C-alpha cells in the first residue's frame, strides 16, 4: 500500500493502522446488506475466554519485584492505617468528622 491507498484491502500478516481503518470506514456503504456469514459482536465477545477479548488488552505479566518494594508498600499502608486509627487525617491534620 503506497500513499495511504486502501485498494489492496486488509492483509492477514499485518494489522491495519488508524489511517487505513479511517479510510475503510469512510469508503464503506452504510446501506450495504450484511453478509450472511457475519457474526454479531455479542456472539463473538461471548466466545472469548475472559471478560475482554484478547485483542482488546494484552495479558498482564507479573514482573519479578524486589523484596524491599513489598516491605515499603506494607509499611506505608500500616502507617496510614495507624494514623487513621488514632483519629488523625493524613492530609489535613485532625479531622472533625471522626
N, C-alpha and C positions, 0 to 999 in steps of 0.2 A: 504494500500500500504506500503510495507516494503522494505527498501533498494533502494528506487528510482525506483521500478518496475512500469511499466505502463500497466501491464496486466489486471488490473481491469477496466481500462478506466476511463474517467472523471465521476465525481459524481455531481448530481444536488445540493446537500446540502452543498458543499464547493467549493471555487474557486481553480483553478489549480495554483501551484507555477511555478516559472521560470524553474526549473529543469524538471518538468513534461511536460511543454509546449515544452521545447527544445527536450526532448526525443520523444514526439509525432511527432514533426516536422521532426526529423531525421529518424523516422521509416516510415513516410508516403511515399507512392509511387507517384512520380511526374507524372507518366504516367497513373495513375488510372483515369477511366472516372468519370465525375462529376455526382453526384447524381441528379435524376430527380427533387427532391423537394428542391434543393439548391436555395437559394435566393441570387441574386447579391448584392454585398456590397452597390452599389449606390442605389438600391431599399430599402435596409434595413435602410441606413442612411437617405433617403428621408422620411421615415415614422416616424423618430424621431421628437419630438415636437419642438426642437430647432436646432441651428446650429451644436451642438455636441451631440452625443448620451449620455445617462445617465451614461453608464459605463466608459466613457472617463474621465470625471471630475466630482467630487461631486458638488452639488449645493452650491452656495455661501450663507453663513449665516451671516447676519449682527450682529455684536456684539454690545451690548449696550456700548456706549462710554461715557467718562466723558465730561462735557461741556467745561472744560478747554482745552481739546485737539483741539476742533474746534477753539477756540479763538487763540491758538498758531499757528495753520495752517493758519488761516486768517491773523494773524499778520505777519507771515513770508512772505506770498505772497504779502502783502501790502508793506513790507519793500523792497523786491526785485523789485516790480513794481516802487516804488519811486526812488530807485537807478537807475533803467533803464531810467526812465523819466527824471532824472537830467543829463543823458548823461554819467554816470559813468558805469564801468563794475564791477560787483560784485565779480569778482575773481582776476582781474589783475589791477584794478585802471581805470583810464580814457582810453577810447577806441579811437583809431584814425579813426575808420570807421563809427562813428556816424555823 
